[in-house]
C-alpha cells in the first residue's frame, strides 16, 4: 500500500473523530496522530467486543 492511500485512510478516520491530530510547532507540514483518552477507551471497547465475537464463532 503506498503512502497516499494510507494518508487517505488516516484522514477518513480523523474526520470520524476516532483519532486526534497535532501539528508540529517547528514544521506545520508535520502532523502527529494519536488517541485521546476517550478515543482509547472506545478503541478498547470495540476490540473487546470483536474478541468476544471471535470466541463465540
N, CA, C and O atoms as a Tripos MOL2 file, in Angstrom:
@<TRIPOS>MOLECULE
protein
  228   227    57     0     0
PROTEIN
NO_CHARGES

@<TRIPOS>ATOM
      1 N           0.8580   -1.1750    0.0000 N.3       1 UNK1
      2 CA          0.0000    0.0000    0.0000 C.3       1 UNK1
      3 C           0.9030    1.2360    0.0000 C.2       1 UNK1
      4 O           1.7930    1.3540    0.8420 O.2       1 UNK1
      5 N           0.6770    2.1480   -0.9330 N.am      2 UNK2
      6 CA          1.5190    3.3400   -0.9590 C.3       2 UNK2
      7 C           1.0420    4.3700    0.0740 C.2       2 UNK2
      8 O          -0.0660    4.2740    0.6020 O.2       2 UNK2
      9 N           1.8980    5.3470    0.3460 N.am      3 UNK3
     10 CA          1.5980    6.2990    1.4220 C.3       3 UNK3
     11 C           0.3880    7.1750    1.1410 C.2       3 UNK3
     12 O          -0.2770    7.6140    2.0790 O.2       3 UNK3
     13 N           0.0850    7.4390   -0.1250 N.am      4 UNK4
     14 CA         -1.0860    8.2770   -0.4090 C.3       4 UNK4
     15 C          -2.3700    7.5800    0.0310 C.2       4 UNK4
     16 O          -3.2910    8.2350    0.5180 O.2       4 UNK4
     17 N          -2.4390    6.2640   -0.1330 N.am      5 UNK5
     18 CA         -3.6170    5.5190    0.3180 C.3       5 UNK5
     19 C          -3.7060    5.5240    1.8420 C.2       5 UNK5
     20 O          -4.7900    5.6500    2.4120 O.2       5 UNK5
     21 N          -2.5740    5.3880    2.4820 N.am      6 UNK6
     22 CA         -2.5390    5.4220    3.9440 C.3       6 UNK6
     23 C          -2.9990    6.7900    4.4390 C.2       6 UNK6
     24 O          -3.7750    6.8800    5.3910 O.2       6 UNK6
     25 N          -2.5230    7.8530    3.7960 N.am      7 UNK7
     26 CA         -2.9340    9.2080    4.1770 C.3       7 UNK7
     27 C          -4.4370    9.3940    4.0480 C.2       7 UNK7
     28 O          -5.0620   10.0080    4.9120 O.2       7 UNK7
     29 N          -5.0170    8.8740    2.9880 N.am      8 UNK8
     30 CA         -6.4680    8.9840    2.7800 C.3       8 UNK8
     31 C          -7.2110    8.2500    3.8930 C.2       8 UNK8
     32 O          -8.1870    8.7690    4.4340 O.2       8 UNK8
     33 N          -6.7620    7.0640    4.2320 N.am      9 UNK9
     34 CA         -7.3990    6.2810    5.2940 C.3       9 UNK9
     35 C          -7.3020    7.0220    6.6290 C.2       9 UNK9
     36 O          -8.2810    7.1000    7.3710 O.2       9 UNK9
     37 N          -6.1430    7.5570    6.9280 N.am     10 UNK10
     38 CA         -5.9520    8.2830    8.1870 C.3      10 UNK10
     39 C          -6.8460    9.5140    8.2380 C.2      10 UNK10
     40 O          -7.4450    9.7950    9.2760 O.2      10 UNK10
     41 N          -6.9470   10.2500    7.1420 N.am     11 UNK11
     42 CA         -7.8180   11.4350    7.1240 C.3      11 UNK11
     43 C          -9.2770   11.0570    7.3420 C.2      11 UNK11
     44 O         -10.0060   11.7710    8.0300 O.2      11 UNK11
     45 N          -9.7060    9.9440    6.7620 N.am     12 UNK12
     46 CA        -11.0910    9.4910    6.9610 C.3      12 UNK12
     47 C         -11.3360    9.1380    8.4270 C.2      12 UNK12
     48 O         -12.3790    9.4780    8.9850 O.2      12 UNK12
     49 N         -10.3870    8.4670    9.0370 N.am     13 UNK13
     50 CA        -10.5070    8.1130   10.4560 C.3      13 UNK13
     51 C         -10.5320    9.3820   11.3080 C.2      13 UNK13
     52 O         -11.2950    9.4740   12.2700 O.2      13 UNK13
     53 N          -9.7000   10.3550   10.9520 N.am     14 UNK14
     54 CA         -9.6650   11.6190   11.6970 C.3      14 UNK14
     55 C         -10.9980   12.3620   11.5790 C.2      14 UNK14
     56 O         -11.5010   12.8980   12.5660 O.2      14 UNK14
     57 N         -11.5620   12.3920   10.3860 N.am     15 UNK15
     58 CA        -12.8400   13.0820   10.1810 C.3      15 UNK15
     59 C         -13.9670   12.4570   10.9960 C.2      15 UNK15
     60 O         -14.9220   13.1400   11.3660 O.2      15 UNK15
     61 N         -13.8570   11.1680   11.2740 N.am     16 UNK16
     62 CA        -14.8640   10.4960   12.1030 C.3      16 UNK16
     63 C         -14.5530   10.6450   13.5890 C.2      16 UNK16
     64 O         -15.2370   10.0780   14.4410 O.2      16 UNK16
     65 N         -13.5130   11.4130   13.8820 N.am     17 UNK17
     66 CA        -13.0880   11.7080   15.2560 C.3      17 UNK17
     67 C         -12.6940   10.4610   16.0420 C.2      17 UNK17
     68 O         -12.9190   10.3780   17.2490 O.2      17 UNK17
     69 N         -12.1040    9.4950   15.3440 N.am     18 UNK18
     70 CA        -11.6190    8.2850   16.0100 C.3      18 UNK18
     71 C         -10.1470    8.3990   16.4080 C.2      18 UNK18
     72 O          -9.6380    7.5820   17.1760 O.2      18 UNK18
     73 N          -9.4690    9.4230   15.8780 N.am     19 UNK19
     74 CA         -8.1090    9.7570   16.2990 C.3      19 UNK19
     75 C          -8.0100   11.2760   16.3870 C.2      19 UNK19
     76 O          -8.8450   11.9970   15.8410 O.2      19 UNK19
     77 N          -6.9810   11.7490   17.0810 N.am     20 UNK20
     78 CA         -6.7420   13.1850   17.2120 C.3      20 UNK20
     79 C          -5.4870   13.5600   16.4350 C.2      20 UNK20
     80 O          -4.6670   12.7090   16.0920 O.2      20 UNK20
     81 N          -5.3600   14.8490   16.1690 N.am     21 UNK21
     82 CA         -4.2380   15.3220   15.3580 C.3      21 UNK21
     83 C          -3.5560   16.4870   16.0600 C.2      21 UNK21
     84 O          -4.2060   17.3110   16.7030 O.2      21 UNK21
     85 N          -2.2350   16.5400   15.9250 N.am     22 UNK22
     86 CA         -1.4500   17.6200   16.4930 C.3      22 UNK22
     87 C          -0.3960   18.0240   15.4700 C.2      22 UNK22
     88 O           0.3440   17.1750   14.9710 O.2      22 UNK22
     89 N          -0.3260   19.2980   15.1590 N.am     23 UNK23
     90 CA          0.6890   19.7900   14.2190 C.3      23 UNK23
     91 C           1.9830   20.1160   14.9650 C.2      23 UNK23
     92 O           1.9640   20.5540   16.1150 O.2      23 UNK23
     93 N           3.0840   19.8980   14.2950 N.am     24 UNK24
     94 CA          4.3880   20.2130   14.8700 C.3      24 UNK24
     95 C           4.5190   21.7220   15.0560 C.2      24 UNK24
     96 O           4.0670   22.4960   14.2130 O.2      24 UNK24
     97 N           5.1310   22.1340   16.1490 N.am     25 UNK25
     98 CA          5.3520   23.5620   16.3830 C.3      25 UNK25
     99 C           6.4520   24.1100   15.4910 C.2      25 UNK25
    100 O           6.4630   25.3030   15.1880 O.2      25 UNK25
    101 N           7.3750   23.2590   15.0660 N.am     26 UNK26
    102 CA          8.5030   23.7140   14.2540 C.3      26 UNK26
    103 C           8.2560   23.5940   12.7560 C.2      26 UNK26
    104 O           8.8280   24.3520   11.9730 O.2      26 UNK26
    105 N           7.4180   22.6560   12.3520 N.am     27 UNK27
    106 CA          7.1430   22.4500   10.9280 C.3      27 UNK27
    107 C           5.6700   22.0940   10.7770 C.2      27 UNK27
    108 O           5.2750   20.9580   11.0400 O.2      27 UNK27
    109 N           4.8620   23.0490   10.3600 N.am     28 UNK28
    110 CA          3.4160   22.8100   10.3290 C.3      28 UNK28
    111 C           2.9920   21.7740    9.2900 C.2      28 UNK28
    112 O           1.8400   21.3400    9.2880 O.2      28 UNK28
    113 N           3.9050   21.3750    8.4110 N.am     29 UNK29
    114 CA          3.5890   20.2870    7.4740 C.3      29 UNK29
    115 C           3.6120   18.9330    8.1730 C.2      29 UNK29
    116 O           3.0000   17.9710    7.7090 O.2      29 UNK29
    117 N           4.3160   18.8730    9.2820 N.am     30 UNK30
    118 CA          4.4250   17.6200   10.0290 C.3      30 UNK30
    119 C           3.2420   17.4880   10.9860 C.2      30 UNK30
    120 O           2.9420   18.3970   11.7610 O.2      30 UNK30
    121 N           2.5840   16.3420   10.9110 N.am     31 UNK31
    122 CA          1.3820   16.1080   11.7090 C.3      31 UNK31
    123 C           1.5610   14.8150   12.4970 C.2      31 UNK31
    124 O           2.0970   13.8290   11.9910 O.2      31 UNK31
    125 N           1.1030   14.8430   13.7420 N.am     32 UNK32
    126 CA          1.1370   13.6620   14.5920 C.3      32 UNK32
    127 C          -0.2940   13.2500   14.8960 C.2      32 UNK32
    128 O          -1.1300   14.0900   15.2300 O.2      32 UNK32
    129 N          -0.5710   11.9810   14.7830 N.am     33 UNK33
    130 CA         -1.8950   11.4590   15.1210 C.3      33 UNK33
    131 C          -1.7740   10.6420   16.3950 C.2      33 UNK33
    132 O          -0.7740    9.9580   16.6110 O.2      33 UNK33
    133 N          -2.7950   10.7160   17.2360 N.am     34 UNK34
    134 CA         -2.7650    9.9930   18.4990 C.3      34 UNK34
    135 C          -4.1900    9.7320   18.9630 C.2      34 UNK34
    136 O          -5.1450   10.2990   18.4330 O.2      34 UNK34
    137 N          -4.3170    8.8640   19.9620 N.am     35 UNK35
    138 CA         -5.6140    8.5930   20.5800 C.3      35 UNK35
    139 C          -5.7450    9.4220   21.8490 C.2      35 UNK35
    140 O          -4.8580    9.3970   22.7020 O.2      35 UNK35
    141 N          -6.8360   10.1500   21.9760 N.am     36 UNK36
    142 CA         -7.1310   10.8200   23.2450 C.3      36 UNK36
    143 C          -7.5930    9.7380   24.2260 C.2      36 UNK36
    144 O          -7.7740    8.5840   23.8360 O.2      36 UNK36
    145 N          -7.7790   10.0970   25.4660 N.am     37 UNK37
    146 CA         -8.2160    9.1310   26.4740 C.3      37 UNK37
    147 C          -9.5600    8.5170   26.1020 C.2      37 UNK37
    148 O          -9.7330    7.3010   26.1850 O.2      37 UNK37
    149 N         -10.5080    9.3460   25.6930 N.am     38 UNK38
    150 CA        -11.8360    8.8190   25.3390 C.3      38 UNK38
    151 C         -11.7840    7.9630   24.0740 C.2      38 UNK38
    152 O         -12.4970    6.9660   23.9670 O.2      38 UNK38
    153 N         -10.9400    8.3520   23.1160 N.am     39 UNK39
    154 CA        -10.7960    7.5470   21.8970 C.3      39 UNK39
    155 C         -10.1640    6.1980   22.2200 C.2      39 UNK39
    156 O         -10.5560    5.1750   21.6600 O.2      39 UNK39
    157 N          -9.2010    6.1980   23.1120 N.am     40 UNK40
    158 CA         -8.5450    4.9460   23.5190 C.3      40 UNK40
    159 C          -9.5360    4.0240   24.2150 C.2      40 UNK40
    160 O          -9.5320    2.8160   23.9790 O.2      40 UNK40
    161 N         -10.3830    4.5850   25.0690 N.am     41 UNK41
    162 CA        -11.3970    3.7740   25.7500 C.3      41 UNK41
    163 C         -12.3580    3.1630   24.7400 C.2      41 UNK41
    164 O         -12.7160    1.9910   24.8500 O.2      41 UNK41
    165 N         -12.7740    3.9550   23.7590 N.am     42 UNK42
    166 CA        -13.6710    3.4490   22.7210 C.3      42 UNK42
    167 C         -12.9960    2.3340   21.9270 C.2      42 UNK42
    168 O         -13.6120    1.3050   21.6480 O.2      42 UNK42
    169 N         -11.7400    2.5360   21.5670 N.am     43 UNK43
    170 CA        -10.9960    1.5230   20.8200 C.3      43 UNK43
    171 C         -10.8720    0.2350   21.6300 C.2      43 UNK43
    172 O         -11.0180   -0.8580   21.0820 O.2      43 UNK43
    173 N         -10.6050    0.3550   22.9210 N.am     44 UNK44
    174 CA        -10.5220   -0.8240   23.7900 C.3      44 UNK44
    175 C         -11.8580   -1.5600   23.8390 C.2      44 UNK44
    176 O         -11.8980   -2.7900   23.7920 O.2      44 UNK44
    177 N         -12.9390   -0.8120   23.9330 N.am     45 UNK45
    178 CA        -14.2760   -1.4120   23.9740 C.3      45 UNK45
    179 C         -14.5770   -2.1600   22.6750 C.2      45 UNK45
    180 O         -15.0790   -3.2840   22.6990 O.2      45 UNK45
    181 N         -14.2690   -1.5330   21.5510 N.am     46 UNK46
    182 CA        -14.5030   -2.1680   20.2470 C.3      46 UNK46
    183 C         -13.6740   -3.4420   20.1270 C.2      46 UNK46
    184 O         -14.1640   -4.4710   19.6590 O.2      46 UNK46
    185 N         -12.4110   -3.3650   20.5530 N.am     47 UNK47
    186 CA        -11.5210   -4.5260   20.4930 C.3      47 UNK47
    187 C         -12.0680   -5.6810   21.3240 C.2      47 UNK47
    188 O         -12.0640   -6.8260   20.8710 O.2      47 UNK47
    189 N         -12.5340   -5.3930   22.5270 N.am     48 UNK48
    190 CA        -13.0900   -6.4380   23.3910 C.3      48 UNK48
    191 C         -14.3310   -7.0660   22.7670 C.2      48 UNK48
    192 O         -14.5170   -8.2810   22.8340 O.2      48 UNK48
    193 N         -15.1770   -6.2410   22.1630 N.am     49 UNK49
    194 CA        -16.3830   -6.7690   21.5200 C.3      49 UNK49
    195 C         -16.0310   -7.6800   20.3460 C.2      49 UNK49
    196 O         -16.6720   -8.7100   20.1370 O.2      49 UNK49
    197 N         -15.0210   -7.3000   19.5930 N.am     50 UNK50
    198 CA        -14.5740   -8.1390   18.4700 C.3      50 UNK50
    199 C         -14.0140   -9.4550   18.9980 C.2      50 UNK50
    200 O         -14.2770  -10.5140   18.4280 O.2      50 UNK50
    201 N         -13.2450   -9.3970   20.0820 N.am     51 UNK51
    202 CA        -12.6830  -10.6170   20.6670 C.3      51 UNK51
    203 C         -13.7920  -11.5500   21.1460 C.2      51 UNK51
    204 O         -13.7030  -12.7630   20.9570 O.2      51 UNK51
    205 N         -14.8270  -10.9990   21.7600 N.am     52 UNK52
    206 CA        -15.9540  -11.8090   22.2260 C.3      52 UNK52
    207 C         -16.6480  -12.4650   21.0330 C.2      52 UNK52
    208 O         -16.9930  -13.6460   21.0840 O.2      52 UNK52
    209 N         -16.8500  -11.7090   19.9740 N.am     53 UNK53
    210 CA        -17.4850  -12.2640   18.7720 C.3      53 UNK53
    211 C         -16.6320  -13.3740   18.1590 C.2      53 UNK53
    212 O         -17.1590  -14.3780   17.6780 O.2      53 UNK53
    213 N         -15.3270  -13.1870   18.1790 N.am     54 UNK54
    214 CA        -14.4230  -14.1900   17.6150 C.3      54 UNK54
    215 C         -14.4760  -15.4860   18.4120 C.2      54 UNK54
    216 O         -14.4370  -16.5740   17.8360 O.2      54 UNK54
    217 N         -14.5640  -15.3750   19.7210 N.am     55 UNK55
    218 CA        -14.5900  -16.5490   20.5900 C.3      55 UNK55
    219 C         -15.8940  -17.3170   20.4070 C.2      55 UNK55
    220 O         -15.8910  -18.5480   20.4000 O.2      55 UNK55
    221 N         -17.0050  -16.6060   20.2590 N.am     56 UNK56
    222 CA        -18.3020  -17.2780   20.1290 C.3      56 UNK56
    223 C         -18.4880  -17.9310   18.7640 C.2      56 UNK56
    224 O         -19.3100  -18.8350   18.6180 O.2      56 UNK56
    225 N         -17.7470  -17.4910   17.7840 N.am     57 UNK57
    226 CA        -17.8760  -18.0860   16.4400 C.3      57 UNK57
    227 C         -16.8500  -19.1100   16.2430 C.2      57 UNK57
    228 O         -16.7900  -19.7270   15.1790 O.2      57 UNK57
@<TRIPOS>BOND
     1     1     2 1
     2     2     3 1
     3     3     4 2
     4     3     5 am
     5     5     6 1
     6     6     7 1
     7     7     8 2
     8     7     9 am
     9     9    10 1
    10    10    11 1
    11    11    12 2
    12    11    13 am
    13    13    14 1
    14    14    15 1
    15    15    16 2
    16    15    17 am
    17    17    18 1
    18    18    19 1
    19    19    20 2
    20    19    21 am
    21    21    22 1
    22    22    23 1
    23    23    24 2
    24    23    25 am
    25    25    26 1
    26    26    27 1
    27    27    28 2
    28    27    29 am
    29    29    30 1
    30    30    31 1
    31    31    32 2
    32    31    33 am
    33    33    34 1
    34    34    35 1
    35    35    36 2
    36    35    37 am
    37    37    38 1
    38    38    39 1
    39    39    40 2
    40    39    41 am
    41    41    42 1
    42    42    43 1
    43    43    44 2
    44    43    45 am
    45    45    46 1
    46    46    47 1
    47    47    48 2
    48    47    49 am
    49    49    50 1
    50    50    51 1
    51    51    52 2
    52    51    53 am
    53    53    54 1
    54    54    55 1
    55    55    56 2
    56    55    57 am
    57    57    58 1
    58    58    59 1
    59    59    60 2
    60    59    61 am
    61    61    62 1
    62    62    63 1
    63    63    64 2
    64    63    65 am
    65    65    66 1
    66    66    67 1
    67    67    68 2
    68    67    69 am
    69    69    70 1
    70    70    71 1
    71    71    72 2
    72    71    73 am
    73    73    74 1
    74    74    75 1
    75    75    76 2
    76    75    77 am
    77    77    78 1
    78    78    79 1
    79    79    80 2
    80    79    81 am
    81    81    82 1
    82    82    83 1
    83    83    84 2
    84    83    85 am
    85    85    86 1
    86    86    87 1
    87    87    88 2
    88    87    89 am
    89    89    90 1
    90    90    91 1
    91    91    92 2
    92    91    93 am
    93    93    94 1
    94    94    95 1
    95    95    96 2
    96    95    97 am
    97    97    98 1
    98    98    99 1
    99    99   100 2
   100    99   101 am
   101   101   102 1
   102   102   103 1
   103   103   104 2
   104   103   105 am
   105   105   106 1
   106   106   107 1
   107   107   108 2
   108   107   109 am
   109   109   110 1
   110   110   111 1
   111   111   112 2
   112   111   113 am
   113   113   114 1
   114   114   115 1
   115   115   116 2
   116   115   117 am
   117   117   118 1
   118   118   119 1
   119   119   120 2
   120   119   121 am
   121   121   122 1
   122   122   123 1
   123   123   124 2
   124   123   125 am
   125   125   126 1
   126   126   127 1
   127   127   128 2
   128   127   129 am
   129   129   130 1
   130   130   131 1
   131   131   132 2
   132   131   133 am
   133   133   134 1
   134   134   135 1
   135   135   136 2
   136   135   137 am
   137   137   138 1
   138   138   139 1
   139   139   140 2
   140   139   141 am
   141   141   142 1
   142   142   143 1
   143   143   144 2
   144   143   145 am
   145   145   146 1
   146   146   147 1
   147   147   148 2
   148   147   149 am
   149   149   150 1
   150   150   151 1
   151   151   152 2
   152   151   153 am
   153   153   154 1
   154   154   155 1
   155   155   156 2
   156   155   157 am
   157   157   158 1
   158   158   159 1
   159   159   160 2
   160   159   161 am
   161   161   162 1
   162   162   163 1
   163   163   164 2
   164   163   165 am
   165   165   166 1
   166   166   167 1
   167   167   168 2
   168   167   169 am
   169   169   170 1
   170   170   171 1
   171   171   172 2
   172   171   173 am
   173   173   174 1
   174   174   175 1
   175   175   176 2
   176   175   177 am
   177   177   178 1
   178   178   179 1
   179   179   180 2
   180   179   181 am
   181   181   182 1
   182   182   183 1
   183   183   184 2
   184   183   185 am
   185   185   186 1
   186   186   187 1
   187   187   188 2
   188   187   189 am
   189   189   190 1
   190   190   191 1
   191   191   192 2
   192   191   193 am
   193   193   194 1
   194   194   195 1
   195   195   196 2
   196   195   197 am
   197   197   198 1
   198   198   199 1
   199   199   200 2
   200   199   201 am
   201   201   202 1
   202   202   203 1
   203   203   204 2
   204   203   205 am
   205   205   206 1
   206   206   207 1
   207   207   208 2
   208   207   209 am
   209   209   210 1
   210   210   211 1
   211   211   212 2
   212   211   213 am
   213   213   214 1
   214   214   215 1
   215   215   216 2
   216   215   217 am
   217   217   218 1
   218   218   219 1
   219   219   220 2
   220   219   221 am
   221   221   222 1
   222   222   223 1
   223   223   224 2
   224   223   225 am
   225   225   226 1
   226   226   227 1
   227   227   228 2
@<TRIPOS>SUBSTRUCTURE
     1 UNK1         2 RESIDUE 1 A UNK
     2 UNK2         6 RESIDUE 1 A UNK
     3 UNK3        10 RESIDUE 1 A UNK
     4 UNK4        14 RESIDUE 1 A UNK
     5 UNK5        18 RESIDUE 1 A UNK
     6 UNK6        22 RESIDUE 1 A UNK
     7 UNK7        26 RESIDUE 1 A UNK
     8 UNK8        30 RESIDUE 1 A UNK
     9 UNK9        34 RESIDUE 1 A UNK
    10 UNK10       38 RESIDUE 1 A UNK
    11 UNK11       42 RESIDUE 1 A UNK
    12 UNK12       46 RESIDUE 1 A UNK
    13 UNK13       50 RESIDUE 1 A UNK
    14 UNK14       54 RESIDUE 1 A UNK
    15 UNK15       58 RESIDUE 1 A UNK
    16 UNK16       62 RESIDUE 1 A UNK
    17 UNK17       66 RESIDUE 1 A UNK
    18 UNK18       70 RESIDUE 1 A UNK
    19 UNK19       74 RESIDUE 1 A UNK
    20 UNK20       78 RESIDUE 1 A UNK
    21 UNK21       82 RESIDUE 1 A UNK
    22 UNK22       86 RESIDUE 1 A UNK
    23 UNK23       90 RESIDUE 1 A UNK
    24 UNK24       94 RESIDUE 1 A UNK
    25 UNK25       98 RESIDUE 1 A UNK
    26 UNK26      102 RESIDUE 1 A UNK
    27 UNK27      106 RESIDUE 1 A UNK
    28 UNK28      110 RESIDUE 1 A UNK
    29 UNK29      114 RESIDUE 1 A UNK
    30 UNK30      118 RESIDUE 1 A UNK
    31 UNK31      122 RESIDUE 1 A UNK
    32 UNK32      126 RESIDUE 1 A UNK
    33 UNK33      130 RESIDUE 1 A UNK
    34 UNK34      134 RESIDUE 1 A UNK
    35 UNK35      138 RESIDUE 1 A UNK
    36 UNK36      142 RESIDUE 1 A UNK
    37 UNK37      146 RESIDUE 1 A UNK
    38 UNK38      150 RESIDUE 1 A UNK
    39 UNK39      154 RESIDUE 1 A UNK
    40 UNK40      158 RESIDUE 1 A UNK
    41 UNK41      162 RESIDUE 1 A UNK
    42 UNK42      166 RESIDUE 1 A UNK
    43 UNK43      170 RESIDUE 1 A UNK
    44 UNK44      174 RESIDUE 1 A UNK
    45 UNK45      178 RESIDUE 1 A UNK
    46 UNK46      182 RESIDUE 1 A UNK
    47 UNK47      186 RESIDUE 1 A UNK
    48 UNK48      190 RESIDUE 1 A UNK
    49 UNK49      194 RESIDUE 1 A UNK
    50 UNK50      198 RESIDUE 1 A UNK
    51 UNK51      202 RESIDUE 1 A UNK
    52 UNK52      206 RESIDUE 1 A UNK
    53 UNK53      210 RESIDUE 1 A UNK
    54 UNK54      214 RESIDUE 1 A UNK
    55 UNK55      218 RESIDUE 1 A UNK
    56 UNK56      222 RESIDUE 1 A UNK
    57 UNK57      226 RESIDUE 1 A UNK
